[in-house]
Amino acid sequence: AVSGRYTKIGNQVTAWFKFNFEGNSDGSSSHAYISNLPFTTESTQHGAISYDYITTAAVPTTWATASNDDLYFYVFGTNTNYAGSNFDNDYFWACYTYQTGQ
């Protein structure tokens, strides 16, 4: 199950989201990401994530490419893609704050 909401004040957006992965049936090893953020990121700024509750063995870090609406996950402290299979049977609650050009 996935849920989320956001608040935009001026050009600052804060998006809250919750994921409850109750068995990732495909066991995907592809790059984990969230698509369709409420607004695209500003061309020179990327934002910050804060975790409220996470049950994965390794806490991921994030990167949103400039002028895009996708948020990609990486192994913390590296540039290694965080695989979608790392979220199997886990809970992930967080918020992401970023600047938008819109």
C-alpha positions in Angstrom: 0.0 0.0 0.0 1.2 3.5 -0.8 -0.1 6.8 0.5 1.1 10.4 0.5 0.4 14.1 0.7 2.3 17.3 0.1 2.4 21.0 1.0 3.7 23.7 -1.2 4.6 27.2 0.2 6.1 29.5 -2.4 8.6 27.3 -4.3 9.3 24.9 -1.4 7.5 21.5 -1.5 7.4 18.9 1.3 6.0 15.5 0.3 5.2 12.9 2.9 4.8 9.3 1.8 4.3 5.8 3.3 5.1 2.5 1.7 4.1 -0.9 3.1 5.8 -3.6 1.0 4.0 -6.8 1.9 6.0 -9.1 -0.3 7.6 -7.7 -3.5 6.4 -10.5 -5.8 8.8 -9.8 -8.6 11.9 -9.4 -6.3 13.1 -6.6 -8.6 16.8 -5.8 -8.4 16.3 -2.7 -10.5 16.9 0.8 -9.2 14.3 1.8 -6.6 12.7 5.2 -7.1 9.5 7.2 -6.6 8.1 8.7 -9.7 5.7 11.7 -10.1 6.7 14.0 -7.2 4.0 16.7 -7.0 6.3 19.2 -8.7 9.6 19.0 -10.7 12.7 19.9 -8.8 14.5 23.2 -9.4 17.3 23.1 -12.0 20.0 23.8 -9.4 18.6 22.3 -6.1 17.9 18.7 -5.1 16.3 18.6 -1.6 16.6 16.5 1.6 14.9 13.4 3.0 13.9 12.6 6.5 12.9 9.2 7.7 10.1 8.7 10.2 10.0 4.9 10.2 12.0 2.4 8.2 12.5 -1.3 8.6 15.0 -2.0 5.8 18.4 -3.5 6.8 20.3 -0.6 5.1 19.0 2.9 5.2 19.0 4.4 1.7 19.9 7.9 0.7 18.2 9.8 -2.2 18.9 11.9 -5.2 16.5 13.8 -7.4 17.9 14.9 -10.7 17.5 18.6 -11.6 14.2 19.6 -13.3 12.7 16.2 -12.8 9.9 14.6 -10.8 11.6 11.3 -9.8 13.4 10.6 -6.5 16.0 7.8 -6.7 17.4 5.7 -3.9 21.1 4.9 -3.3 23.0 2.8 -0.8 23.9 5.3 1.9 27.4 6.8 1.5 27.8 5.5 -2.1 26.6 6.0 -5.6 25.4 2.4 -5.8 21.8 2.0 -6.9 19.4 0.8 -4.1 17.6 -2.2 -5.5 13.8 -2.4 -5.2 14.2 -5.9 -3.7 15.7 -4.2 -0.6 12.2 -3.1 0.3 10.7 -6.6 0.3 8.3 -7.0 3.3 9.4 -3.6 4.8 7.8 -0.3 5.9 9.1 3.0 4.7 7.7 6.3 6.0 9.5 9.5 5.1 9.2 13.1 3.9 11.2 14.8 1.2 11.6 18.6 1.0 12.8 20.3 -2.1 12.7 23.5 -4.2 10.7 23.7 -7.4 10.8 26.2 -10.2 7.0 26.0 -10.6 
